[in-house]
Amino acid sequence: MCTAVLSFGLVACSAGDPPPTVVRTDSAGVEIARSSGPLPILDLAADTALVFGGEESGPASFYQVRPALVDVDQEGLIYVLDRIQHQVSVFAPVGHLVATWGRRGEGPGELSAPLSVTASNGTATVHDAGRALFVSYAADGEIVERSAPPSVIHMWFGHVQALPDRLAFWDRDVFTVTENRRDRLLSVRGADTVSLVESRPAYSSTAYHPRCGARFTIAMPLSPHIHWSQWENRVVVVAGPDFQVDWFDGARLVRRSTFGESAPELSAREVVALLEARGVRGPCNSNPREYIQRHGYFPKPQAVSAVTLHPNGGLWVRHEDLSGNDRIVVFDSTAAPVGVLTAEFPMPIVFLPDGRALIQVVDSVDVERIGILDMIPGEG
């Protein structure tokens, strides 16, 4: 049966199980919220209202859609970084072009190796790793460039997000030896830089692969990564293998929430089986067994693979179980779990201010486009 309508306007359906419990304590001014218990299935449908991108030419010819490359501002404008064209295109929520900024080059406002875009109040900020700069473009034509910390290239998630008075920036030590490198999330305000979260040493290894005659230094299979999301002054971060989320107000940690039990440690055989279930291959297309033989493995698989803040203060978390199945766990603004969405429901890259979601849509030839979802609560 279905329970009452919840804070997201969603209907939770369950078979009579009691709601999950949340135990709250205080530790030096930081709220600790521990949640456990079964979660109801949320009665929510998604309708793709608009898909754009992947055109043969022009500003909508981008064909990569990932958290690093897409953001929205408070007015609902959509900003897309095209790494190939070295430019930012701005689209209205109905899909038509508003502006384009940037081009390839080394001069003011030009981009050399753009990695990530963020947007706030009509201004787009690009992390240009090639010039080690934050390059900001405003609607009135003003271009501002600021130094960015040197960072390794990571293609799969956003490097930078704009808070009202600062930037949040993902960084990894560049000049330290491999076994001591750490991932960090920094708060950058003018010349002041504060570390919000610092991971344990990045678990990397170097090995020679005779199949392709090359050496690779890569993260060990299953090693945890920092996952994070931002909306206005709120930032959430997951850094370790367990389902633990740190909630920040600007640069201040205000809450630490956990869900479920700590992840178990796996044997080598279990790691191989898990990687096979997830379709993971190593360098030179090596199979999982060869992959871990050459690079080792981290024994605890990361429970969280993505997080996205909702404009109403809630949080959507993509959770992977040991069989490789995904589900989305939805929390309200107090870090209380609301319910789950099944693996078929797409994980939002970012939400528009009106609550609609931007997702990645992949066609039959692997071209990535932006989809805008209308989400329709059930009636129970």
N, C-alpha and C positions, 0 to 999 in steps of 0.2 A: 504494500500500500504506500501512498505518498503522504508525507508529513506536511506541516505548514510551510508557507512561503518564507524563504530565508532572506537575509540582508541583501543579497545580490539580486533579488527578484527571481531567484531560482526555486524550484520545487525539489525537495529531497525525497527520494523514494527508497524505502527499505522494507525488509521482511519482519519488522517488529524488533530489531536489535536496539538496545539503548544507544543514545547518542554518545559520541566520543567524549572523554573526560579531559579537562584542561586544569592542571594544577599550577598555580601562579605563586612564585616567591620573589623575594627581592635580594639582590646581591650588589652592595655598594652603589645603589641607585639605578641598577640595571634590572629590569623585570625579566625573570626567568619563567617561561611558559612551557610546560611539558604536557604534550597531548598523547593520548593512547586510546585504543579501542577501535572497533570497526567503523567504517565510514559509509554513509548512505550514498546511493547513486543519484546524481543530480539529473533532473529532467530538463534537459536543455537541447535545443536543436539549433543548427547553424545553416544559414542560407548565404551563399556567395553572391553579394550584391554587385560586385564589380571586380574585374581582373584587368590589369594593364601591365605593360612592359613587353620585352621581347620583340619589339618592332625591328624592321630591317635597317632603319636609319632614324636619326633624330634623337631628341632627349629621352624618349621612351624606348630606346634600343638596348637599355640595360638588360642583362640576362643572368645576373646573380642577385639573389635576394636573401640576405642573412642579417642577423642582429647587428653586425658591424656596419651594415650598409644602408639601413633604413631607420628613420626616426620621425617623430611628429612633434609639433609644438602645441602651445596652449590654445591656439586658434584652430587646430585640426589640420594644418598644412602638413604635407607628407614630403620628406626630404630623402632623396635617394642618391647615394654616392656611386658613380660609375667609375670603377678603377681603370677600365680600359680607356675611356674617354677623358679621364682626369678631370671630372667635373661633377658638380652637385646640381641635380634637377629638383625643382620644387613643384609639387602638384597639389591642386585642390582636392578635397575629399571625394569629388565627383570624377576625378581623373584627368582634368585638363591642366595643361602646363601653365605655371605662374611665372617661373624665372629659372635661369641657369647661371651658375657661377663657376669660375675656375677654368683652367686649361693646363695642358702639359707645359712644364718649363721650370726655371729656377728663379724667376723674378717675383716681385711682389704680387701676391694673390695667385700665383701659379703653383702647381702641384707636381711633385717629383715621384713619390711613391705613397699615394694616399691609402690609408688603412681603414679609417673609421670615421663616421659622421655623427654628430649630435645636434639637436636643435632646441632653441628656447627663444620665445618672444620675437619671432621673425628673423633670427640670426642662426646661421649654420656654422658649426665649428668642425673642421676636419683635422684629424691627426695625420700629418704628412711625415712619415718616417724617413723619407728620402732627405728632407731638409731639417729634421728634428724640430718641427714647429707645430703649434696649434694655429691654424689659419681660419679666421672668422670672417664670414661674409654677412653683411647686414642688408636689409631691404632698401636702405637709402644709398647703397653703393659703397659704404665705408668698408675697408678691409683692414683688419688688425692681425698682426702676427706676433706670437709669443713663443718663447723657447719651450720645447717639450723634452722631458727626460728621454735619453736614449733607451730604446726598448727593442726586444726581439719581435719579429713579425709573427703574428698569430692571426690566421685568416677567418676563424670560425665564430668569434664573438667580438663585441664592441670594445674598443680600447678606451673610449672617452665618452662621458655623459655630462651634460650641462645642468648644474644646480643653479638656483637663483643668484648666488654670490660666489660660486667657485666651480671647479671642474672635478669630477671623479675620474680617475685614470688608472687603467690596468697596466702593470709594469712587471718586468722580470729582470733580475740582475743580468747584465751583459758580460761584465769583465771578471766575474768570479769563476772558479772551477766548477765543472758540471755538478758534482755531488753536493755543492753548497748553494746552488742557485735557489732563489725563492721567488714565488709569485707574490705580488703585493697589489692592494688597491689603495691608491693615494688620493688624498684630498688636496687639490692644488688651488691656492688662492693668492694671486699675485706672486710674490717671491716666497711665500710660505707653503711648504709641502709637509703634510702629515700622513703617516701610514694608518689607514683605517683597519685593514686586515693584512696579515702576512701569513702565508702558508708555511707548512713545514718544507724542508728542502725539496726542490723539484726532483722527482725520481726519474732521472735520465740515465741512459747508458749508451755506450758506443760499441758498435760491432761491425765486422766486415761481412759482407754478403757476397759470396763467390758467384752467385747466379747472375748478378749484374756488375760484379767487379768494383764495388764501391763500399765505403764506410759510411755509416749513418749514426748520428747522435740524436736520439729521439727519447720521448717520454716512455717509461716502461708501460706495458699494457696494464690497464685498469688504474693507473696512478691518478689521484684526484686533481681536478682543475678548479680554479675560482670561477663560479657562476654568479652573475650579479645583474641587478636591474635598478632603474631609477625613475622616479616621477616627481617633478618639482624638487622639494628638499628632502625627499625620502629616498633612501638607498637600502637595498637588501642584498646580502652576500651569503653564498655557501662556499666554503673553502675546503672542507675535509670530506671523508668518505661517508659520514653519517648524515642523516636527515636533520641537520642543525642549521638554522637560519639566523644571521645577525641582522638586526634592523637598526638603521642609523637615521637620525635627524640631523642633516648636514654632516658634520664631522663627529657627532656625539652618538655613541652606542646607547640605545635606549631599551632594547629588548633582545633577548636571545631565546629562540623557540626551537623545540625539538619535537619530533613525531616518531612514534614507534620505538623499536629497539635498535641497539647498535648493530651495524653490519657485521656478519660473521667473517672470519678469515677462511679463505679457500685454499685447497691443495692445488698443486700444479695440474692434476687431472681435471679438477673442477674448473680451473681457469680456462683450460683448453676447451672444455665443453661450453662454457659461457661465451667465449669468443666465437666459437663456431656458430652458436645460436644467434649471435648478433651480427654474423657475417663479417667479422673483423679480419683483415689481412695485414701482414707486416710489409716491410720494405721489399721491393722486387717481387711483390705478390706472394710472399712466403706464407705458408699455412700457419695457423695458431701455434701448433706444437714447435715448429722451427722458430717462430717469432719469440716465444718465451725462452727457448733454449739459448738464443743469442742475446736477448735483452733482459731476461728476468721478468718479474711481474710484481705488481703491488697486490698484497693478499686480500685487501678489502675493496670490493667494487663500490664505486661512488653511487649513492642512492639517488642523488639529484642530478639531472642532466641539463636543466634549464629553469630559469625563474623569470616571471614577468609581473611587474606591479600593475595593478588596476588603478585608474584615476580615483576611485572611491576609497583607496587606502588598502584594499585587499590584495592578495597575492595568489598567483597561479604558479604551481610547481610541477614540473614534469618528473615523475618518479619511475625508475626502472627496477623491476624485480629481478631475481636471479635467473629467470627463464628468458630474460630479454624483452619481456612485455612492458609497454609503457602505459601509464595512466596519468591523469592530471589531477592533482590534489588542490582544492580551492580553500583558501583561508580568508577570513574577514580581516578588518583593519586592526583587530585586537590579537591577531595570530591564533584565533580559534578556528579549527578546521570545520568547513561547511559541508564538504562532501567531495565525491570524485566524479570525474568524467572518464569514459573508457578510452582505450588506445585509438579508436577511430576518430576521436575528436581532435582537430588540429590545434597544436600549441601556438598561441599568439606570439608573434615577434614583439609587438608593441600594441597598446590600445590607443584608439582615438579618444579625445576628451568626452565624447558622447557614449563611450563604452563599447563601440564596435571594435573588432580586432583586425589587425593586419597579419596576414599569414603568407607563407611561401607556397606557391602553386607551381608544380613541376609538370611539364608536358611530356609527351612520348619521346622527345629527342633531348630531354634533360635541360630544356630552357626554363629558367626560374623566373616567375612573374609574381607581382604583388596581388593578393586577393584581399578584398575587404568583406568581412563577415558581419551580417546581421545575426545576432543571437536571440533566439526566441524561447523564453521560458515556457515550460509546460504548464498545464492547468491542473495536473494531478488527476 
